[in-house]
Amino acid sequence: MARTLWQQTWPMAIGVLALLGFQLVDSAFIARLGTAPLAAQSFTFPLSFLIIGIQVGMGIAIAALISRALGAGENERARRLGSLVLLIGNSVIAMLAGLLWLLQAPVFSLLGADQSTLGLIRSYWTPQLLAAWVGAVLYFVYSISRAHGDTRLPGKLMVATSLINLILDPILIFGIGSWEGMGLPGAAWATVVAFTSGLWVAGAKVQRAGWISLQALGEEARVSLIPFAGIAGPAMVSQLMPPLAAMLAISIVASLGETQVAAWGLASRLETVSLMVILAMTMSLPPWLGRCYGAGDWTQIRNLLSLALKVAVGWQLLLGLVIALLSPWVALLLSGNPDVQSELALLIRFLLPSYAALGVCMLVVSAGNALGWPLRAMLLSSARLFVCYLPCLWLGSQWGWQGLAVGAAAGNVLAGLLAWGVLRRILSSPKRRAGQQASS
């Protein structure tokens, strides 16, 4: 089992590292433009995460339904589901992006952006929304591929698109030769080009593999839309909680100053990169769990979750402690502003080790959506943010920047303990025990 987990996870881990790494590289390049552009980009993170939350929620439903259909031997239905969710997902993300473009001024003002920052955001937001839409469609194609057991294609393409973005970032941001570049919007346009290239390759692969089909699509929509909504709805609500919490968090941070907002934005990017293994497992585990769920193999499910949680805690704690020890040098690498470096190093020392507990919560939520507990997963995700994280963050901020860092770390630890308790209670229920005994 450990070998299979490794084989399923490592391509996604490398891909996630590359994908999230280029987002961190974006922020590092933008930091060279100055504190104001970096702060402007940081204000866009919560709304960008909103789009990502919608796409991840739909991706969870895609992987769950297709993997269950494959586990039950319904291969033709799995192909129809692939086409159906691509059409739905494309439309939903496009409408959401249009709405966020129309509401940009009042929303960013509400988050605490002043007029000068709004001007910087305005030039960046249009190409960033386009990048988010293309990236979402690409993510849906990745979800279809993972549901069919192919994690190598998404992993390779994440690396390839990251390299394209890395090459284009300095050219489009700072220019080349006599061309002065686009500044802040250049980072978003680099992402548009990278994601479009990946979508062209991934779409061709999915079509050649025969993983999508337009036959009897209307009938499939009639049968599957309610089950799809039953999984995607709670999953999207769960995934929407982090962006909403991020909006509230950035408003708390904004009250401390522009330098703090810039440091918080860099820390947010570093958080996603440091959680690469956890994020990879949240992508690779659900299809596997879904197949076990479809076959009624609860012994396999229990063993798989136990192994995944041990790997997550061990890896994340080791990585967090190492990066915390190297925090001054990591901050120096990410920002050229001494004030931002100081504030970022403080955040790193407290936050990075706490991500071991956060990883437990993320895996439990992901497993819940794959195993028929979408409502419980949604409630757990909400409790993590609004019962554990945000109250601790706000309380800590009353004692300044260091207090805020301590509060954020404490919220992560509380969330991990809560998720572990929920998982143990669910798996020890009589129904789960009966399923385990029957399959043993």
Stockholm file with secondary structure:
# STOCKHOLM 1.0

chainA/1-440         MARTLWQQTWPMAIGVLALLGFQLVDSAFIARLGTAPLAAQSFTFPLSFLIIGIQVGMGIAIAALISRALGAGENERARRLGSLVLLIGNSVIAMLAGLLWLLQAPVFSLLGADQSTLGLIRSYWTPQLLAAWVGAVLYFVYSISRAHGDTRLPGKLMVATSLINLILDPILIFGIGSWEGMGLPGAAWATVVAFTSGLWVAGAKVQRAGWISLQALGEEARVSLIPFAGIAGPAMVSQLMPPLAAMLAISIVASLGETQVAAWGLASRLETVSLMVILAMTMSLPPWLGRCYGAGDWTQIRNLLSLALKVAVGWQLLLGLVIALLSPWVALLLSGNPDVQSELALLIRFLLPSYAALGVCMLVVSAGNALGWPLRAMLLSSARLFVCYLPCLWLGSQWGWQGLAVGAAAGNVLAGLLAWGVLRRILSSPKRRAGQQASS
#=GR chainA/1-440 SS CHHHHHHHHHHHHHHHHHHHHHHHHHHHHHHTTCHHHHHHHHHHHHHHHHHHHHHHHHHHHHHHHHHHHHHTTCHHHHHHHHHHHHHHHHHHHHHHHHHHHHTHHHHHHHHTCCHHHHHHHHHHHHHHHHHHHHHHHHHHHHHHHHHTTCCHHHHHHHHHHHHHHHHHHHHHHHCBTTBCCCSHHHHHHHHHHHHHHHHHHHHHHHHHHTCCCCTTHHHHHHHHHHHHHHHHHHHHHHHHHHHHHHHHHHHHHHTTCHHHHHHHHHHHHHHHHHTHHHHHHHHHHHHHHHHHHHHTCHHHHHHHHHHHHHHHHHHHHHHHHHHHHTHHHHHHHHCSCHHHHHHHHHHHHHHHHHHHHHHHHHHHHHHHHHTTCHHHHHHHHHHIIIIIIHHHHHHHHTTHHHHHHHHHHHHHHHHHHHHHHHHHHHHTSHHHHHHHHHHC
#=GC SS_cons         CHHHHHHHHHHHHHHHHHHHHHHHHHHHHHHTTCHHHHHHHHHHHHHHHHHHHHHHHHHHHHHHHHHHHHHTTCHHHHHHHHHHHHHHHHHHHHHHHHHHHHTHHHHHHHHTCCHHHHHHHHHHHHHHHHHHHHHHHHHHHHHHHHHTTCCHHHHHHHHHHHHHHHHHHHHHHHCBTTBCCCSHHHHHHHHHHHHHHHHHHHHHHHHHHTCCCCTTHHHHHHHHHHHHHHHHHHHHHHHHHHHHHHHHHHHHHHTTCHHHHHHHHHHHHHHHHHTHHHHHHHHHHHHHHHHHHHHTCHHHHHHHHHHHHHHHHHHHHHHHHHHHHTHHHHHHHHCSCHHHHHHHHHHHHHHHHHHHHHHHHHHHHHHHHHTTCHHHHHHHHHHIIIIIIHHHHHHHHTTHHHHHHHHHHHHHHHHHHHHHHHHHHHHTSHHHHHHHHHHC
//
